[in-house]
Amino acid sequence: MTWAKLDDRFHAHPEIERAGLAATGLYAMSLSYAACYETDGQLPDEWVRKRSRPGIPGRLVELGLWERIDGGYLIPDFLDYNPSRADLTAQRERDRRRKRDGILTESKRTRVGSGTGTGSKDASRERSKGATVSQLHPREPGPAAA
């Protein structure tokens, strides 16, 4: 899951204050969309048309919050505050490898003390029931051998 970063002073940003509620709402939605679909801040015309009224995209362009590009719009500073698709892909790959290596390491640990043989605590407890110290540790001399 990705996150779009929204500054806690967003409400007081001069362009946001001038944009009005409809444009501000569309702008916030555009941040969420760009983060969710990892578009690096690009917004397709069709997405914008479905979510706005006439004049709102132009208002966002006028205020510098969006730029017009071929086939849609761009949030110009999106990558200043959010990771790029390439960065997210690389991070996921690092996480995948780390988790895989961690699972392999855990798997090796589990096999060593897997509940069979002398490494198992349960097996050790079973063997020790009713046994004397010398029977449990034959290398150590018991009271009779001393």
Secondary structure, 3 states (H helix, E strand, C coil): CCCCCCCCCHHHCHHHHHHCHHHHHHHHHHHHHHHHCCCCCEEEHHHHHHHCCCCHHHHHHHCCCCEEECCEEECCCHHHHCCCHHHHHHHHHHHHHHHHHHHHHHHHHHHHCCCCHHHCHHHHHHHHCCCCHHHHCCCCCCCCCC
